[in-house]
Amino acid sequence: MSGVVIAGGSVAGVYTARALRRHGYAGRVRVVEAEAELPYDKPPLSKTSLAQDPRVPLLTESEVADLGIELLLGRRVTELSTAASTVTLDNAAELQYDELVIATGAAARPAPWSCPGVHVLRSLADARGLRADLAAARHLLVIGAGFIGAEVASLARSTGIAVTLVDEAAVPMARVVGAALGERLAELHRMNSVDTRFGVRVNSLARHDNRLHAELSDGSVVEADTAVVGIGARLDLDWLEFAGLPVGNGVECDEYGRAKGFDKIHAVGDIAGWYQPRLGRAARIEHWTNAVEQADHVAQNIARPDNRVPYDPVPYVWSDQYDWRIQLIGTRDLDHSPHIIEQADPFRLAAVWRDDLDRVTGGMTVNWPQASVRLRQGISRGVPASEVGAQLIGASK
């Protein structure tokens, strides 16, 4: 019995291995991970205080032994043969599998500029390299005002480092929460003394006289000691190029996590384009909670193939920025304005999106964890948005 091979020691990969044992799978479990050290969690890379090491292990060596799983560290999967049920590693070794779980995730999109002091942030090595430079920095340039860029800007400001934040979009987070709430997130940076340069792009970035010089499209120049580039991620799909799997926006899966047309191949985490019955379409969700929940469903379906359980998630993600804990729930139709409930002292906010039948479909909260729970439960149960809104209004008084 060849057992389960998990390609990728990501959050989704490690949680799949754990969940296989929890659901009673007794066969062989092997996890192939490109990095040479024990798998670690990714959110702390941009969320942990600069005074702390960002490494938060997903497994210890004793846990690996207790679970009876095999970790193949420092090895990368380079090829998949569905006909032979094998994966090939970068040392030419072949692993036979009964079930394959694809959990190779994504890598940071490379920075267009290559010079000392320019960082991306996806791995522990990236995080440690950035922190080493920030220890001596007075001014940080952040290119890209998405979640990673915003969290890094927040961390830098917490230690007194000056920050310039650049994004091509005039209201960067409008693509996630709409223009009105996006503008409030932009104002949050300005309230924390971040120099925001939105609606402009970086034309060039080079190091002169031990300083970075960024020329922007409006003709201005920003000088900084170091820079972080957060312009998205690239899925690790190259090794699947000739495998014959349905690959578009990730590995296309059914509601059980199986690659379409391949019952013994599954995908979890960032790389999985999972069919979601609630939405009536496939979608990829690049968030920690989704990776953990997907992993549990795939493990259960492998361990108990006669009792498969579909996965129909309510997406959830959080971001810590300055003194705001921002939580996003469900899906948000940005063509429609949400209902906003707000309290001034202490400050907290909830935004509720609804569909044409008044069912709550999505939400955003700031510093209001109970509202996030109510929103997620309401979306899962198809509760009217007016009912959820009334509950939150009552709670805010």
N, C-alpha and C positions, 0 to 999 in steps of 0.2 A: 504494500500500500504506500503510494507516494505522498499522500496527504495533501495539505494545503500549502501553497507557496504564495507569500504576500510580497509583491514587488513594491518596496518603499516602506521605510521606517518612519513615515509621517505620523501625525496624530491619528489619522484614519487607519493607517496600517497597524500601528501598535494597539489601538483600541479594538481592531478586528481580532488580533491575536488573543488579547485578554478575553474578549467576549466569546470566542470559540470555546475556551475552557469553561467559562461560566455557564454556557449553554450545553455543556456535556460532551463536546467533541473530544474524542480520545486519540485521534490519529496524529500523525506527524505534522508539525507546524513550523515552517521556515520563513523568516523575514529577511529579505535582502535590502540592505541600506547602503547608499553610496558614501555617506560620511563614515569616518573611521571610529567615531565615538558613539557611546550609547545614545539612543534616540532621546530628544528633548522637546519640550513644548515651544511653540512659536510665538504666541501672543506676548510673553514676557520680553521678547527681544525689543519691542517698541514701547512696552508699558512699564517695565521695571525701572525704579529709580536709578539714576546714573551712579549712585553711590554703591549699588549692589551688582554682583555678577548676574547676568540675565539667564544663566543656565538653570532651567528647572527640568530635571530628568523625568521622562515618561516611564522609565523602567530602571530598576537597579539590577546588578548582577545576581543578587539573591532571588529577586522576583523572577528573573529569566529562568533560573534553575527550578524554582518552585512551580512555575507554570509549565515547565517541560517544553519550552520552545527553543528553536535554534536561531541565533542571530548571525547573519553573514554580513559583517561590517566591512566598510571600505570596498564594497563590490557593487557594481552597477549592472542592471539588466540592460542588455543591448539588443535582444532579438526575441521574438515570440513565434513559435511554430504551433499553430492550432492543430495541424494534422498529426503532429507527433506528441502533442501535449507537453511541450518542453519550453523552457526559457533558457537563453544563453547569457552568460555573464561576461564581463569585460576581461576575464582571464581565460575565456573559451570554455569554461565549465558549463555543463548542461544539467539543469534540474528538471526532473520529471514531476508532473503534478496531477492530482486527481481534480483539484479545484484551484483556480488561480484568482487572486484578488489583486487588482491593479490599484495601487495607492501611491503612485509616483508624484502626484501633485503638480506643483508649479514652481518655477524659479523666477526671481525678479527679472523684469525686462532690463537688459543691459543699458548702462548709461551711454549716451551718444558721445561722451567725452572721456578720454583716457588720460588722466594726469593725477599726480599724487594728491591725496586729500579729497578725492571724489568717491563717494560710497553709494552702494545700494544696501538694502536691508532685507535679507531673507534667511540667512543662516547665522549660527552662533559666531562663526568667524567674522562675518560681516558686522555683527553687533559689537564684538570686542574691538575690532579695528576702528569702528566709529567712535566708541567710547574712549579709546586711547587718544584719538585726535581731539575729541571734545575736552579732554582733561587740560589741554593747553590752549584751547580756543577762546577767543573773545567774541567772534562773530561767525554764525552758521548760516549758510545759504541752503534753503530747502526748495527743491524743484519738484512740484507736484503737491497739491493740497488735498489729496485724498486722506484716508484714515491713517496710513503709515506716516505720510508727511506731517499731518496735523499732530499726531502723537509725538513724533520726534521734536517738532517745534515746541510742544508743551514741556517735554522733558528738559530741553535746553534752557527754556525760560525759567524753569524751576531752580536752576543753578546760576541764574544771572547772565547767561550767554545771550548776546543780541542775536536776533533772528530776522532774516528776510525770507519771506515765503512767496514763491512765484508759481503761477498757474496760468495756462492759456485761457481758461474759462473766466468770464467776468464774475461769475458766482460759482465757484468750483463745486460745492455740494448741492447745487440745484439739480444736478443729474441724479441725485439720490433722494432728496427730500423736497424738491421744488424750490422756486425762486425765493419765496418769502422766508421760509425756514433756513434755506441756504445762506441768505443774507445775514441771518442772526448768527449762524455758525462762523461766517466771515468776521462779523463784528466781535465775536468772542476772541479771535486772534488779536484784533486791534485793541480790545480792552486789556489784553495782557502784553501790550507794548511790542507786538510783532509788526514789522514793516511789511504790509501786504502789497504785492505787485500782481494784481489779477487782470486778466485780459491781455497779457503780454507773454511772449515766449522768449526762451534763451537762444540767441543766435550763435553765440560762441562762449566757450568756457576754457580758460587756460590759466596756468600758474606763472606769475612773474614776480620776481623779488620776494619769493616765499609767501605770496598771497595769491588767492584765486581771484580772477577778474572775469565777471560774467557780463557780456554785452546783451542787453535786452532789445526786443523788437521796437520799443519806443525810443531807442537811442540812448537810454540811460545805462550806466555801468554800476554794478554792485561788486564791492570787494568783500571777501570773506576769508577766514582761515581754513575752513573745511566746508564740504557740501554733501548733502544727501539727495539722491535722485530717486523719487518714488513715482514712476510713470507706468505702473501696472505690472502684470505678471505674464509669463509665457508658460503654457502647459507643457509638461514633459511627455510629448507624444512621439518623438522622433523614432524611438525603438519599436513603435507599433506600425511604422510606415508600410511594411510589406506583410503584415499579419492578417489582413483581410477583415479586421474588425470595423464596425461602423463608427467612424471617427469624424466628427464635425466640430461642434463646440464641445469638445471632450468626448469621452467614450459614451456612445449612445446606449442607454440601459432601459430595461422595462421597470415596472414599479417594484420589482423584487430585487433590483440591483444587478440583474444579469445583462451582460452585453447582448444586444439584439442578435439572435441567431446562434448564440453560443451559451448553452445552459450551464457550462462548467467554468465560465469566466465572468467575473464580477468586477465592478469598479466602485470605489468609495472616495469621498473627499473632493478636493478641488477639481479633480480630473473627470468626475462622473457627471454626465448629462442625464440625469435620472428623470424618468417619466413621473409626473405628479398628477394623480387623479383629480385633486382639488382644482388645479389650474387647467387640466385637459391638455397639457403639453409637457415637453421635457424642459428642464432648466438645470443650470449649474449653480451651486451655492458655495461661495468661497469663504466659509465661516467655520469657526471651531466647533460650535454646538452641532451644526449639521454634520460635520465629519464624525463626531462621536456617535450621534444617533444613527447615521447611515451604517457605521461599522457594526453597531449592535444588531441591526436588522439583517445585514448580510451574514454575520456570524450565525445568527439564529436560523436563517434559511439554509445555510450549509449544514449545520448540525442537525436540523430537523426538516429534511427536504420534503417530507409528506405533509408538512404543516407550515407552508410558507406564509409570511406576513408581509403585505405591501407596506411601503414607506411613503407616507403622504405628509410631508413636514409643514410646519409653520416656521418659515425662516426667522432666524434671530441672530443679531450681532450686537456687540457693544464696543464702545470706544471711550477711553478715558482721556479727556482733554482739559487741562488746567483743573478747575474745580467742578467740572461738569462730567457726570457719568451719562453718556448718550447711548440709548438702546433703540434699535430698529427691529420691528416685528412685522412679519407677513410681507405682502406686496403692496406697493403704493402707486396708484394711478396718478401720475403727475399732471395729467390734463385736468384734474379736479383738485380743488383746494380742500384741505382737511379741516375738520372742526378742532379748534385749539382750546384747551383748558389750561389755565395758568394761575399760579399762586406766587405772590411776591416775597413773602417772608415766612419760612425759608423758601428760596426760589425753587420751583419745580414746574414742569411743563409736560403736557401730553397732547399729541396730535393724533386724530382718528380719521382714517380714510374709510370710505364706504363704497359699495357698488350701487347699481341702479335699483336694487331690491332692498336697499338700506342695510345690507349685511356688512359688518365690519370686515375689512380686508387687510388692513395694515395700520401701523402706528409708529410713532416716534415718541420717546420719553426722555426727559432730562431730570436726573436726580429724583426719580419717582419709580422705584422698583416694583411697588405694588401695582401701579398702573400697567407696567409691562406684563406682569403676570395676568392681570385681567384681560388685557388685549390679546395675549397669546391664547388664553382659554376661550375667549369670545370668538376669535377667528376659527379655532378648531371646531367649535360647536355651531358656527353659523349664527351667532347671536346678533340681533339688530344693533346697528351702530348707535342708534338713539338710546338704547338701553345701556350700553357701555358708557356712552357720554354722560348720561344722567348719573350713573354710579360714580364716575370720576368727579363730576361737579359736586356731588354730595360729599365726597372724600376731601375735596379741596377747601371746604368751608370750616 
